[in-house]
Amino acid sequence: MDFFFSRGAAPQAYRVIAWSADGKGSRQLTVAAGRAVRIGSLPGETFEILDASSGRPVRSVRARRVGQSLLISLDSQEQTQLTIESFFEEEGEWANRLGSRPGGETWQHYATGAGESLTADILAEQGTVLDLVPYRAPEVKVSEPVVHHSAAPSGAGLGTMGAAGAGLLGLGLVAGGGGGGSSAPSPVVEPPLPVLQDAVLTEAVDGVLTRGELADGSELLLRLDSGLPAGSRAMLTLVSPLGAARTIRDQAISDADRADLWMAVRLDAADLTDANAGQIAGTWTLRARLIDPQGRLGPILERAFEVEPFTEIAGSLTAGPVSGGIGIRLFDAQGQALALYDERDVRVDYVLVKSDGTWVARLAGNDYRGPIVIRATDLNGPVANYQDEVTASAQSLDTTLHAVAVIDEAAAMAG
């Protein structure tokens, strides 16, 4: 029985740092030469691209827009590419930016040769060359609240004015309230945006979601705004440790939830799955917001939590093609059975050997060190489990196989 521990690292070429809107937090990603990598964006982030070896900012890039995403070519052959998903989704204060601050000094930003700042409008279909230049803050314009005026009531309006003194200001508002006049129309102010008050992941109140809690499912509680109108919805987006953002819920809020001011959403292992790397450990970010019946988006509420890491052990059985009924269990040096999870992070007593003879098991956490005993057991008695490679006949394992491995800091391949 052969087995190995999965580990790997890619060579570094560029380092991408996503700075949060307040500048206090960041996410980092390494882009290897010749690779195409995707990263999600959070509202208001500034993305900094550095040479991984020297730590200096990349002075020139070629960029183009793909939907709401920004595609950046980091080399002249356009073989090393970075896609920042949802880069152009937000505007104004929460717009995303591309820039750098060499030596931790004043921010610089990328602009065209004509000095135009990076926006969706300046990007050509074949790509636009952007250079790093000193940043000049744009003028801040204070927008007035949106006010709609109701139509004038019937009978009001511009009626015929007999007095020459009324002139062009004749709106039926002649002193003394003469016939045909009316009061000024009353303004109609749009209702405020719906605001989500809080989001609590009940199984991760300590900030960590364990493998067991993940397998059993976790309840997310959303504290709603009072006076939320009927027809409102809640939208939930999860951002993986690799930066990939995915909307996992967009569902209506029931009348009962609006009355209670709380809404419960169940998250399971399938929700915490990265599209590029499968289910992974690390820091996840939950982005939650409310949507009113008119489709207006409320502000985003963010919550970060950790998913417990795991040690993955894989192996193979070489007796012949397996038809089923062979289970793998793992034990520590004292003979105590270790808690196992399958590839879907479901807690199991044993993992099944697949038809090609391979199996994969996971241990919660990554702190186990020392010997580990691997036991393959016949689970269905005299019923055939595999096809003998010599006789080509169906056989029952009818025994227990053992192998021993050691998990150490290096997690080296063993056989």
ABEGO torsion letter per residue (X at the ends): XBBBBBBBBBBBABBBBBBBAAGABBBBBBBBBGBBBBBBBBBGBBBBBBBAAAGBBBABBBBBBBEABBBBBABAAGABBBBBBGAAABBEAABBBBBBBBGGBBBBBBBBAAGBBBBAAABBAAEBBBBBBBBBBBBBBBBBBBBBBBBBBBGBEABBBABAAAEAABAGABBGGBBGBBBBBBBBBBBBBBBBABBBBAAAAAGBBBAAAAAAEBBBBBBBBBGBBBGBBBBBBBBBAAGBBBBABBBBBBAAAAAAGBBBBBBBAAABBBAAAEBBBEBBBBBBBBBBAAGBBBBBBBBBBBBBBBBBBBBBBAAEBBAEGBBBBBBBAAGBBBBBBBAAGBBBABBBBBAAGBBBBBBBEAABBEBBBBBBBBAAEABBABBBAAAGBBBBAGBBBBBBBBBBAAGBBBX
